[in-house]
Amino acid sequence: MAFREQLIAACTAKATTLGRKLTSLEIVGVACECHAKATKERRKAGVLPDAEQVYALYPRKVGREDALTAISGSLKKHDLAYLLDKTNQFAEAVKSWPSSYRYFQDGGDRCPNPATWYRQGRFADDPSTWRRHGAHTAAPSNRVSPPEPMGWQAAFPDFLDRDKHWSQLQPAQQAYIVANMATASTFTALPKEVDATQALREA
């Protein structure tokens, strides 16, 4: 169970016992208790404190608990400074990946899950293999672009790609424009790239 769910469950239980809502101070107290409990459980599971520093640098935040366990296993074999350096190098490489390469049309991500990356010792790979230079494209998809909204260029005057043809825009950009056309006048600018998963979810 994630920390947030643990905290909510603990606060609900205490409020039920007391028969009233908890004060802010009581909630802080419950949070401290939950944090202490979670730390104790992690130590039993073999999660090292330094694992948090490494996880914070990794470019994809999924499967946190499993990732911390995997990182802890790597820390038992390698120095913290080494893992921080390698993780930072990989994060910088992923940051340079073209969006069309990293994200699938369905919102999938080519960046490996952190637990998998550390368990397989991928940090020891040649850093040059982490680079992508735009030659790759997203996996084939049957997704059909939405119809081009009338007057979208005028509705988003600060959009950097407004001079491009509708078909040349990224799927995430198209989805964002379609979803926000009704309230476009309240926006001063449209991001050049919006998160694909969020935009497709809003469309």
C-alpha positions as CSV (number, residue, x, y, z in Angstrom):
1,M,0.0,0.0,0.0
2,A,1.3,3.4,-1.0
3,F,2.1,6.0,1.8
4,R,-0.8,8.2,0.8
5,E,-3.3,5.3,1.1
6,Q,-1.7,4.3,4.4
7,L,-2.1,7.9,5.7
8,I,-5.7,8.1,4.6
9,A,-6.6,4.8,6.2
10,A,-4.8,5.7,9.5
11,C,-6.5,9.1,9.7
12,T,-9.9,7.5,9.0
13,A,-9.4,4.9,11.6
14,K,-8.4,7.5,14.2
15,A,-11.3,9.8,13.4
16,T,-13.7,6.9,13.7
17,T,-12.3,6.0,17.1
18,L,-12.5,9.6,18.3
19,G,-15.9,10.1,16.8
20,R,-14.9,13.4,15.2
21,K,-12.8,15.0,12.5
22,L,-9.0,15.2,13.2
23,T,-7.3,18.5,13.8
24,S,-4.4,19.6,11.7
25,L,-2.0,18.8,14.5
26,E,-3.4,15.3,14.9
27,I,-3.1,14.7,11.2
28,V,0.6,15.7,11.3
29,G,1.0,13.2,14.2
30,V,-0.6,10.4,12.3
31,A,1.6,11.2,9.3
32,C,4.7,11.0,11.4
33,E,3.6,7.6,12.7
34,C,2.9,6.3,9.2
35,H,6.3,7.6,8.0
36,A,8.1,5.9,10.9
37,K,6.2,2.6,10.2
38,A,7.0,2.8,6.4
39,T,10.7,3.4,7.1
40,K,10.8,0.5,9.5
41,E,9.1,-1.8,6.9
42,R,11.5,-0.6,4.2
43,R,14.5,-1.5,6.4
44,K,13.1,-4.9,6.9
45,A,12.7,-5.3,3.2
46,G,16.3,-4.2,2.7
47,V,15.7,-0.7,1.3
48,L,18.6,1.5,2.0
49,P,18.2,5.2,2.8
50,D,20.4,6.3,-0.1
51,A,18.1,4.6,-2.6
52,E,15.8,7.6,-2.4
53,Q,18.5,9.9,-3.8
54,V,19.1,7.6,-6.8
55,Y,15.3,7.1,-7.5
56,A,14.8,10.9,-7.4
57,L,17.1,11.2,-10.5
58,Y,15.6,8.4,-12.5
59,P,13.5,9.9,-15.4
60,R,10.5,7.6,-15.0
61,K,8.6,7.5,-11.7
62,V,6.7,4.2,-11.6
63,G,6.8,1.2,-9.3
64,R,8.4,3.2,-6.5
65,E,8.7,0.5,-3.8
66,D,9.9,-2.1,-6.2
67,A,12.4,0.4,-7.7
68,L,13.8,1.3,-4.2
69,T,14.3,-2.4,-3.5
70,A,16.1,-2.9,-6.8
71,I,18.3,0.2,-6.3
72,S,19.2,-1.0,-2.8
73,G,20.4,-4.2,-4.3
74,S,22.6,-2.2,-6.7
75,L,23.9,-0.1,-3.8
76,K,25.2,-3.2,-2.1
77,K,27.5,-3.8,-5.1
78,H,28.3,-0.3,-6.2
79,D,29.1,3.1,-4.6
80,L,26.3,5.7,-4.2
81,A,28.4,8.3,-6.2
82,Y,28.7,5.8,-9.1
83,L,25.0,5.1,-9.3
84,L,24.1,8.8,-9.0
85,D,26.4,9.6,-11.8
86,K,25.1,6.8,-14.1
87,T,21.5,7.6,-13.3
88,N,22.0,11.3,-14.0
89,Q,23.7,10.4,-17.4
90,F,20.8,8.2,-18.3
91,A,18.3,10.9,-17.3
92,E,20.0,13.5,-19.5
93,A,20.0,11.0,-22.4
94,V,16.3,10.3,-22.0
95,K,15.6,14.1,-21.8
96,S,17.1,14.4,-25.3
97,W,14.9,11.7,-26.8
98,P,12.4,13.0,-29.4
99,S,8.9,12.7,-28.0
100,S,7.9,10.8,-31.1
101,Y,10.4,8.1,-30.1
102,R,9.9,8.0,-26.4
103,Y,6.1,8.0,-26.3
104,F,3.8,5.5,-28.1
105,Q,0.5,6.7,-29.5
106,D,-1.3,5.0,-26.7
107,G,0.7,6.8,-24.0
108,G,3.2,4.0,-23.5
109,D,6.8,5.0,-22.5
110,R,10.0,3.5,-24.0
111,C,11.9,4.5,-20.9
112,P,12.4,1.3,-18.9
113,N,10.7,0.9,-15.5
114,P,13.4,1.8,-12.8
115,A,13.1,-1.6,-11.1
116,T,13.9,-3.4,-14.4
117,W,16.7,-1.0,-15.3
118,Y,18.6,-1.4,-12.0
119,R,17.9,-5.2,-11.6
120,Q,19.4,-5.8,-15.1
121,G,22.4,-3.6,-14.3
122,R,21.7,-1.3,-17.2
123,F,23.6,1.5,-15.6
124,A,26.7,-0.3,-16.6
125,D,25.9,-0.1,-20.3
126,D,27.8,2.1,-22.6
127,P,26.2,5.6,-22.2
128,S,26.4,6.1,-26.0
129,T,23.7,3.4,-26.4
130,W,21.3,5.6,-24.4
131,R,21.2,8.3,-27.0
132,R,18.6,8.6,-29.7
133,H,19.0,11.0,-32.6
134,G,15.5,11.4,-34.0
135,A,15.9,8.6,-36.6
136,H,13.4,6.5,-34.7
137,T,9.6,7.0,-34.9
138,A,6.8,5.9,-32.8
139,A,5.5,2.4,-33.2
140,P,2.8,2.0,-35.9
141,S,-0.7,2.9,-34.8
142,N,-4.1,2.8,-36.2
143,R,-5.0,6.1,-34.5
144,V,-6.7,8.6,-36.7
145,S,-6.0,12.3,-36.2
146,P,-9.0,14.3,-35.1
147,P,-10.6,16.7,-37.6
148,E,-8.9,20.1,-37.8
149,P,-10.8,22.7,-35.7
150,M,-11.8,25.8,-37.6
151,G,-9.7,28.8,-36.6
152,W,-7.4,27.1,-34.2
153,Q,-4.4,29.2,-35.2
154,A,-6.2,32.3,-34.3
155,A,-7.4,30.8,-31.0
156,F,-3.9,30.0,-30.0
157,P,-1.8,33.0,-31.3
158,D,1.2,32.2,-29.2
159,F,1.5,28.6,-30.2
160,L,5.0,28.1,-31.6
161,D,3.9,25.6,-34.3
162,R,0.8,27.5,-35.4
163,D,2.2,27.9,-39.0
164,K,2.5,24.1,-39.4
165,H,-0.2,22.1,-41.2
166,W,-2.6,20.3,-38.9
167,S,-1.3,16.9,-40.0
168,Q,2.2,17.9,-39.0
169,L,1.4,18.5,-35.3
170,Q,2.0,15.8,-32.8
171,P,-1.0,13.8,-31.6
172,A,-0.6,15.3,-28.1
173,Q,-0.7,18.8,-29.5
174,Q,-3.8,18.1,-31.7
175,A,-5.6,16.5,-28.7
176,Y,-4.8,19.5,-26.5
177,I,-6.1,22.0,-29.1
178,V,-9.3,20.0,-29.6
179,A,-9.9,19.7,-25.9
180,N,-9.3,23.4,-25.2
181,M,-10.9,25.2,-28.2
182,A,-13.9,26.2,-26.2
183,T,-11.9,28.1,-23.7
184,A,-8.9,29.0,-25.9
185,S,-9.5,32.8,-25.2
186,T,-8.4,32.2,-21.6
187,F,-5.0,30.8,-22.6
188,T,-2.1,33.1,-23.4
189,A,0.1,30.3,-24.9
190,L,-0.1,26.7,-25.9
191,P,3.0,24.6,-24.8
192,K,5.1,23.4,-27.8
193,E,4.9,19.9,-26.4
194,V,2.3,18.7,-23.9
195,D,2.3,15.5,-22.0
196,A,0.9,12.9,-24.4
197,T,-0.8,10.8,-21.8
198,Q,-2.5,13.8,-20.2
199,A,-3.6,15.3,-23.5
200,L,-5.0,12.0,-24.9
201,R,-6.8,11.4,-21.6
202,E,-8.5,14.9,-21.9
203,A,-9.5,14.5,-25.5
